[in-house]
Amino acid sequence: MKKFADIRALAEQRKGGAEQLQSLLGTPLSEQQLASLPDDRYLAQMTRCVFNAGFHWRVITAKWPGFEEAFHGFDLVALLSKPPEEWEQYLQDERIVRNWQKIQTVYHNASMMEAVIEEHGSFAGFFAEWPVQDQVGLMNFLKHEGSRLGGQTCQYFIRFIGKDGFVTSGDVIAALIANGVDINPKPTSQRDLKRIQAAFNHWQDETGLPMTHISRILSFTSGDNVPVEKLAGYQGSQAVIDA
C-alpha cells in the first residue's frame, strides 16, 4: 500500500491545490452530535436511502416533503401503532413512491430501532458509539437486523446521517486497487470488505484523518477529474458520493 501522503498529493494536483481539495472534504458529525439526533431523523434517513436505491434521487428529493407528511415525520410510536390496513393504504398515497416492498421497510426498520432502544436505551447512542474502525461490523448489523440496508444503501445512510465512514464508489474502489489493496473490482464479499476496512484503518492511523476525508481523497485520484466548482455545488447534497 502506498503512503497516504502520496495519494493526497495526487488529489491536490488534480484539484488545483491543497486549499481547493480541503474545501471538498466536508466534516462528519461528532459522536456527541450523532447521539443527540432524534430517532425520527435516523428512520427518515434510512427510508430516504432505501427509496433512493433504484430510483433517480431527484425524484425522491422532489417528493420528500410528502414522505415526511405521510409517515408522520417518521415518529416511531405513530408508525409502529398503525394497523395493517393503514399500511396498505400507502399503496394509494400519491405523496410517496408507491413501492410496497420499500414501504414495508419503514415499519421493519422502525421495529429494528425499537429493539435497539429496548436493549441499549437509545438508538442514536448505540449508532454513535459504534467504532468507525469497524464500519463493516455496523454495516453487517444494519443489513441483518434492518430491511434493505445492505451494500451501498447502508454506506449512504452512514454518510448522509453524518457518521464518519467510507463509501465504496467506483472511483474509491479503483483508487484502492491502484494503491495496493488486493480486492475484487466489485467488492461485496466479507473478505474484500474487511480488506477495505483494514486499508482505511491503516491510513487513518498514518494520517489521523477522518475516514470520510480518506474516502473522498481516494476518489479524487481516480476516474474523471470533475472540476472543483461543480463538486462544490454538490456539497451537502445527495447527488454525488465520493466521485
Secondary structure, DSSP 4 states (H G I P E B T S, - for coil): ---HHHHHHHHHHHHTSHHHHHTTS--PPPHHHHHHS-HHHHHHHHHHHHHHTTS-HHHHHHHHHHHHHHTGGG-HHHHHT--HHHHHGGGG-TTS---HHHHHHHHHHHHHHHHHHHHHS-HHHHHHHS-GGGHHHHHHHHHHHSSS--HHHHHHHHHHHT-------HHHHHHHHHTT----SS--SHHHHHHHHHHHHHHHHHH---HHHHHHHHHTTSS----HHHHHTTTTSSS-S--
